[in-house]
């Protein structure tokens, strides 16, 4: 039996800890809405109740109140998929499609 979407996503993200990623937000008709990149960090308990994985920038950034990262609300998750080739995780959350693309050579 398949794991619940939240457990599956947590397992995939934990396996990518320390790897460079691009986080892409995609609208319902596959229009790209936003992209940011950095190194995926370990799951953090600092942002509760959602699960949170920081995405740390590769260089200096302007200080901000917002922490760059992936916010996962398990109760809002839909389908979670690992694409063929293993370098893209795609999931739906609250009507938004999020896909993470590994940027390092090890993923290809």
Backbone torsions as a table, in degrees:
resi	resn	phi	psi	omega
1	UNK	NA	141.8	-179.9
2	UNK	-70.9	148.6	176.7
3	UNK	-70.7	153.0	174.6
4	UNK	-59.1	151.4	-176.7
5	UNK	-52.5	-42.2	-178.1
6	UNK	-64.0	-42.7	179.5
7	UNK	-66.4	-41.4	179.8
8	UNK	-62.7	-46.2	-179.8
9	UNK	-64.1	-44.4	178.6
10	UNK	-58.6	-43.3	179.0
11	UNK	-62.2	-44.3	180.0
12	UNK	-65.9	-45.8	-179.6
13	UNK	-64.6	-39.9	178.7
14	UNK	-62.9	-32.2	177.7
15	UNK	-71.6	-17.5	-179.5
16	UNK	-101.1	3.5	179.0
17	UNK	-50.9	129.8	177.6
18	UNK	87.7	-0.8	-179.3
19	UNK	-101.2	146.8	175.8
20	UNK	-70.7	137.3	-178.5
21	UNK	-138.3	157.2	166.6
22	UNK	-113.4	129.8	177.7
23	UNK	-103.5	122.9	-174.8
24	UNK	-121.0	128.9	176.6
25	UNK	-102.5	129.0	-172.7
26	UNK	-125.5	132.7	178.7
27	UNK	-75.7	174.7	-174.3
28	UNK	-58.2	-30.8	-179.4
29	UNK	-102.1	28.2	177.1
30	UNK	70.6	20.4	175.0
31	UNK	-80.8	130.0	177.3
32	UNK	-71.0	127.1	-175.9
33	UNK	-104.5	-42.1	-177.9
34	UNK	-157.6	153.1	177.4
35	UNK	-142.0	138.7	166.1
36	UNK	-143.8	156.3	-175.1
37	UNK	-133.8	159.4	178.3
38	UNK	167.8	-163.1	-179.9
39	UNK	-102.9	126.6	-179.0
40	UNK	-71.3	125.9	178.6
41	UNK	-96.8	176.9	178.5
42	UNK	-72.5	157.1	178.1
43	UNK	-56.9	138.0	-176.6
44	UNK	-119.1	145.0	176.9
45	UNK	-92.9	3.7	-176.0
46	UNK	-70.7	-22.4	-179.8
47	UNK	-112.9	96.9	-176.5
48	UNK	-118.9	138.9	17.6
49	UNK	-89.3	-18.6	-178.8
50	UNK	-66.8	155.6	170.2
51	UNK	-75.4	147.5	-174.5
52	UNK	-139.7	128.6	172.0
53	UNK	-118.5	117.3	179.1
54	UNK	-70.3	148.4	170.9
55	UNK	-119.4	104.0	-173.6
56	UNK	-84.6	132.4	178.8
57	UNK	-66.0	154.8	-179.6
58	UNK	-81.1	-14.9	-179.7
59	UNK	-139.7	-176.9	-179.7
60	UNK	-64.4	145.8	177.6
61	UNK	-133.1	166.0	177.0
62	UNK	-71.2	134.5	178.6
63	UNK	-61.1	140.3	-178.9
64	UNK	-148.2	160.0	176.8
65	UNK	-76.1	-23.2	-178.8
66	UNK	-84.8	137.0	175.8
67	UNK	-98.1	124.6	180.0
68	UNK	-67.3	127.6	179.9
69	UNK	172.6	-170.9	-177.6
70	UNK	-111.0	119.3	178.8
71	UNK	-102.1	121.7	-179.2
72	UNK	-116.5	122.7	175.3
73	UNK	-105.5	97.2	-174.2
74	UNK	-50.1	-36.0	-177.7
75	UNK	-71.5	-14.3	-179.3
76	UNK	-104.7	0.4	-176.7
77	UNK	-75.1	141.5	171.5
78	UNK	-110.4	-133.8	-177.0
79	UNK	-64.3	140.4	174.2
80	UNK	-124.9	125.8	-178.2
81	UNK	-134.0	144.5	168.2
82	UNK	-105.4	118.3	-176.9
83	UNK	-68.2	158.1	176.0
84	UNK	-54.4	136.1	-177.0
85	UNK	97.9	-19.2	173.8
86	UNK	73.6	16.3	-178.6
87	UNK	-113.5	7.0	174.8
88	UNK	-135.2	124.9	170.4
89	UNK	-103.1	131.6	178.3
90	UNK	-127.8	135.4	176.2
91	UNK	-147.0	158.7	177.3
92	UNK	-109.1	136.9	178.1
93	UNK	-144.9	118.9	177.2
94	UNK	53.3	40.0	177.4
95	UNK	83.2	1.8	179.0
96	UNK	-111.2	136.6	174.7
97	UNK	-94.6	128.8	177.5
98	UNK	-116.1	131.5	171.0
99	UNK	-128.9	137.6	178.8
100	UNK	-109.0	128.6	179.8
101	UNK	-116.0	122.0	175.1
102	UNK	-68.8	137.1	-175.9
103	UNK	-104.7	-9.4	-178.4
104	UNK	-84.7	160.3	-177.9
105	UNK	-64.0	-28.8	-177.9
106	UNK	-61.9	-22.3	-177.3
107	UNK	-81.4	-14.8	-175.0
108	UNK	-101.9	NA	NA
